[in-house]
Amino acid sequence: SVNAIKRVPELTEEWVTSNTESDSIEAYRQSIREELEESNEFTADSSVKNEAWNRVVSDSEIKKYPDEDLKAAAEEYKNSMNTYAEQMGQTVEEFLKAQNITQEELDEESQQYAEYKVKQNLVLQAIMDAEGFSLDDEGSKKTAEQMEKDYGITIEEMNEQYGEASVRESIALSRVMDFIVENAEVSKTAITSDEKD
């Protein structure tokens, strides 16, 4: 059975003025192009920041992981599984079975997550300390303002949704990522629409 058939409307001046904020086809095309370029630039910048940060973390060596931090991070991972299970209306056991994950695999995943999370936090704190950054300095305030623009909500609203500790960690991480990219040798390559690969 066919539930619906939809045709893409023809791009006419009338359609553009009725359905968009543009006053001509050319202005509409230009606005779409600008949106796509902005989105692609944001994606590319995020990719560079994440790649640089992951390189710094993976190249860092941790002599000893604090046991309490490892336990807390592993518990955080397991709690996230509980949350997913609740959202699906399942017990944790049912959720794991549906995901084809054994309890041993969950324990291993939570340990791996904990080690990465604690390593990331230790590296983050070491860079913050070495560079004299704090969450109250001007650079961190600018980072917080940028986050508000990017996400369209205030830091207070983020605190309510995600918890203050998580938001503070995000601000610090974003600040340090920006610092790393500013001080790294980054090469960018533009790919045109004519290039196939």
SEMISE-49242 format. One record per residue (C-alpha): x, y, z. Coordinates in steps of 0.5 Angstrom, whole numbers, plus 500, padded with zeros to 3 digits. Example, Ala and Ser with C-alpha at 12.3 -4.5 7.8 and 13.67 -1.06 7.14 Angstrom:
2
525491516
527498514
END
This chain:
197
500500500
502507499
502512504
504518501
507521495
511528495
514532490
519537491
516543489
519547483
524552485
520559483
521566485
514565488
516559492
522562495
518569497
513565500
517560504
523563505
526569508
530571501
527575496
529572490
532565487
539567487
539570494
536564497
541560493
547564496
544564503
544556503
551556500
553561506
549556511
553550508
560553508
559555515
557548517
562545514
567550517
565549524
565541522
572542520
574546526
571541531
575535527
582539528
581540535
578533536
584530532
589535536
586533543
586526542
594526539
596530546
592525550
594519547
602521547
601523554
604517559
600517566
605514571
599512576
591513576
588515582
584509584
578513587
577517580
577510576
572508580
568514579
569514572
567507571
561508575
559514571
559509565
555504568
550509570
549511563
548504561
542504567
540511564
539508557
536502559
531506563
529510557
528504553
523501558
528495560
532493566
540493565
540486564
535486558
538492555
545488555
542482552
538486547
545490545
549483545
553485551
555481557
556483564
564482563
564486557
560491560
565491566
571491561
568497557
567501563
574500565
577502559
572508559
574510566
582510564
581514558
576519562
581519568
587520563
584526559
582529566
589529568
592531562
587537562
589539569
596539567
596543561
591548565
596548571
602549566
599555562
596558568
589557566
583558571
576557569
575564572
580568567
578572561
580566556
575561560
570566560
570567552
570560551
564560556
560565552
562562545
559555548
553559549
552562542
554555539
549551543
544557544
543556551
546559557
551556562
546556567
541552563
547547561
548547568
541545570
541540564
548537565
551538571
555544573
562539574
560537567
559544564
566546567
570540564
567542558
569549558
576547560
577542555
574547550
579552552
585547552
583544545
583552542
590553546
593546543
590548536
593555536
600552538
600546533
602546526
595544522
595543515
588544511
586542505
580544501
576539497
572542491
566539489
569536482
574532486
571525486
575521492
END
